[in-house]
Amino acid sequence: MPEVRNRDGSSPVVVVCEHASNFFPPELDGLGLDTEARESHIAWDPGALPVAQAMASRLGAALVSARVSRLVYDCNRPPHAPDAMPARSEVFDVPGNAGLDEAERALRTELVYQPFRAALAGVLAGRIGRPTVLVTIHTFTPVYKGVARDVELGILCDEDARLADAMLQVAGSHTSLDVRRNEPYGPADGVTHTLIEHGLSNGILNVMIEIRNDLVGTGEQQASMADLLCDVLEEALAGLGIHAAAEGAGG
């Protein structure tokens, strides 16, 4: 089951971390991967959960996070997507996902994706009539398939760009990091599923944040990044007429 913290947080923000864990259920035998692969970025988003937790704490926000590796089931993908249970990720083959039949895919969907989807939908449903903002937190590797990435912070959106636009407009006054729209991924890469499923479908402000993972490798870096993102998010939301932090929240 996913983890839900501060379900009834009074902040309008709901923070989501779909790739929070590199846990593999013992019965799956690590999907046939060695320790290096299971601990690498293909299995999870290193640093994303501590940043998400720090942001939720400062804002007084609810936090929904997955507790199973993205290779078992990527909770930011719909069940029909091939990369929901990828047989290959970047340069790694994933033996335990090769040749999955419909029944095996359906079981993973039932055990991992549906509980996550229901948990997030439940948190959002409990906020009907209140301002609500969906913010998902991810990290990405500095080098992908041998190519270095210069972008340091990505602000991603799908059809609703209101919050992304506002964040991009104010980000430069808070940081000298290389901040870009829809990089290193964008809607064409299939990465905005959560935004579509839970943001667009509910008509609520939404944004996906991608952080280069070498910038959040330590606790100090994670705390600093969380503060930066909260500063940008709060100013952007204020410009849209929304106060991001719950009364008394902060730290």
N, C-alpha and C positions, 0 to 999 in steps of 0.2 A: 504493500500500500504506500502511496505517497505520504509525505510529511506536510502537515498544515500547521503553521505557527500563527498565533495571534489572529485567529479566524475573524474575530469581530473588531479588528483594529479600526479606530475611528478615522485614520487617514483615508483619503479617497484612493490612494495608491494600493494596488495589489501587485506584489512582486512575485515573479515566477522564475524558477530555475529548472529547466527540463533536463539538463545534463549535469546534475549536481553530483552524481555518484558513479564510481567504477566498480560497484558491487556486482558480482556474478553469482546467481543461485548455485549452490554446490552441485546440484544434479546436472547442471549444464557443463561442468568440468572446464570452466573458463572459455567455453566455445572453441577449445583446442588451441588457444593462444598462449604464448609464453608470457612470463611475468612482465617483461619490458613492454610488450604490446598492451597488456591489460592495464598498465599504469600510465600509458601514453595518452595523448589527446584524442586518439581514435575511440577510446573507451568512455571519455567523459570530457568536461570542460574544466581543466585544472584552474583553481582560483575563483571560479564563478560563484560557488556557494558561499564562501566567506564574504565576498563582496555583497551578494544578495542579502545575506543575513545582517550585515552591518547597515545596509541601506534601509531594510525593513525596521531595524531597531531605531535608527535615527528618526525615521519618518513616523513611527508608530503604525506601520503597515502590516497587513496580512502577507504571509509568505507561503507559497505552495512549491514544493520541490520534489523531484523524482528521487527514488532511492535505489534504482537499478541502472546498470550501465546502458548507455545509448545503443550499444551493440546487441543487447538482448532485445530491446525495443526502444526506438528513438521517439520519445513522447512529443517531439516537435514535427512528427510526420503522421499522416493519416494511414490507416491500415493497408490501403491499396498501393501505397508508395513502395517501390522496391527497396529504397534505402531506409525504410522503417526497421528492417532487419537485414542489414547489408551483408552480402557475401564477400565484399571487398570494400575496405575503407582506406583511402589514400593509397599507400603502397603495400598495405597488409591484406592478405587473404584471411577470411574469417571462416575456418573450417566448419564450425558448429552452425553456421548459417547457410552453408552450401546445400542446395537441393531441398530446402524446407518445403514440405507439402502444404496443402491448404489447411489441413487439420492442425498442423504444428504452428502455422502462422496464426490461425484463429485462436489457439490456446495462449500464445504469447500476448495477443491483442487483448484477450479476456483478462489475463492475469496482471498485465502491466499498464497497457494504454487506457483501457476503459476505466479502471479505478482512478488514474491520474486525471483523465478528462472529467470524470464525475466530481472529483474533489474540487477542481478548479471551477467547474460550472456551479457547484454548490456554494462556494465562497462568493462568487459573483451574484448568484440568485439571492443570497441573503442581503444584498446591498441595493436591491431595487428601490428606486426613489431617492437614492443618494448619489452624489457625484462619484464616479468611479473611473479609475485610470489603470490600464494594464501595462506593466513594464516587465519585459523578460530580459534576463541577464545571461550572457554567454561569453566564452573566451575562444580565441582562435590561435593557432600555432604561427610563430613568426616565419617559418619556412614550410611551404606546402608543395609536395612533389618536386622538391629541389629548388623551388623558386622563392626568394626572399620577398616578404611583404613589407612595404614601407608604411602602410596605413597602421595607425595605432589604436584608433577608436572608431568604431562604425556605429552610425545611427541609422537603423533600418526601419522601413515602413512598407506597407502594401498600398492599397488604394487610398487609405485614410492617412494623409501625410501631415495632419495638423500638428501633432505633438512633435514629430520629427523635424518639421520646419522650424518650430519654435525653439527646439533644443539646438539645432544647427545655427540658428541666428545668434544665440547667446553664448555658445560654447567658446568662441574665440576670446571672450572677455574673462574666461576662467582658466584657460589652459593653453599652452603652446604645443600640445600634442597634435599630431596629424589626424584630424577628425574628418571623416567623409560619409556621405550618404550612400547607403546600400552597398557598402564594401566591408569586408572582402566577399560578402555574399549579398544576394538580393532576392526579390520575389521569383525571378526566373530559375533560381537554384532550389526552389521548394522549401525555403527556410522560414517562411512566414505563416506556417500552418496555425500555430497558436494564436497569432494576431488575427487571422481570418476566422478561425473557429470560435474564439471567445471575445475578440475585440470588435471586428467588423460586424459580426452577426448580432451583437448586442448594441451596436451604435455607440460604443464608448471609445474614448481616446486610448491610443495604444502605440507602443514603440518597442522595438527590440534593440538591445545594446550589445555590441560585440567589442570585447577588450582583448588586445593582443596579450597572450598569457605570460610573456616575459615581463610585463608591467605589473603583474599581481602574483609574483612568486613567493613573497614573504608576507607575514602578517602586517608589517608596517605598510607595505605597498598596497595591500588589500584595503586596509583602513583608509589610506589616503585616497585611493581610487573611489571608494564608496562615498567619501565626503565630496570629492569633485563631482561625481555623478548626481548626488543629491543637490548640490549647489546649482548645477545646470538645470536639473529637472524642476527644482522649486522655482527658479526664475522663469523658466519656460511656461510652467503652469500658471504662475502669477499673471503672466501676460495674456493667458487664456481665461483669466478670471477664476482660477482654482487655487486654493491654499493647500499645498501638498502635505504638510506635516500635521499630525494630530496635536491637539492642545496638550502641552506638557511633554511632548516627545522631544528627542534630541540627545545629544551626547557626543 
